Amino acid sequence: MKKLHQWMIGFMLLSCDQTDMNTKEALPTCLQSIMIGSNAPLEIWGYRYNDQIVYLTKPDCCDMYELVYTTDCTVLCAPGGGFSGKVDGKCPDFYDNAKNGTLIWKKN
């Protein structure tokens, strides 16, 4: 009985960690808002980075930063893009350590 109890707790913990970030309905409201704006990004990707769910917006034109947002709509960093090609340096390991990249939304 004790093993069954431990198994059930482990299953519940694993289930809670699997937040569904794969739908546009699961996006934070700030990202849902920019999807319909005139400067909407080309794509929005969901990732797990540094033990949190984050969202990467890829611009639809040149010389604009790719921005990484947290689930509370805070801009975490800009790991790519920009006029000079230099990023903001706040998450230089993003592309090396971001996991489970999933395309959530793409502009038509």
FENGI-V957942 format. One record per backbone hydrogen bond with DSSP energy under -1.0 kcal/mol. CO is the residue of the C=O (numbers start at 1). NH is the residue of the N-H. If there is no record, write none. Layout:
# FENGI-V957942
co: <CO | CO>
nh: <NH | NH>
This chain:
# FENGI-V957942
co: <1 | 2 | 3 | 4 | 5 | 6 | 7 | 8 | 9 | 10 | 11 | 12 | 13 | 17 | 19 | 23 | 24 | 28 | 29 | 30 | 31 | 37 | 42 | 43 | 44 | 44 | 45 | 46 | 47 | 48 | 52 | 54 | 55 | 56 | 57 | 58 | 58 | 67 | 68 | 68 | 69 | 70 | 74 | 77 | 78 | 80 | 91 | 93 | 94 | 99 | 102 | 105>
nh: <5 | 6 | 7 | 8 | 9 | 10 | 11 | 12 | 13 | 14 | 15 | 16 | 17 | 19 | 21 | 26 | 27 | 32 | 33 | 34 | 35 | 40 | 107 | 58 | 104 | 105 | 56 | 102 | 54 | 99 | 49 | 47 | 69 | 45 | 67 | 42 | 43 | 57 | 76 | 77 | 55 | 73 | 70 | 68 | 88 | 66 | 94 | 97 | 98 | 48 | 46 | 44>
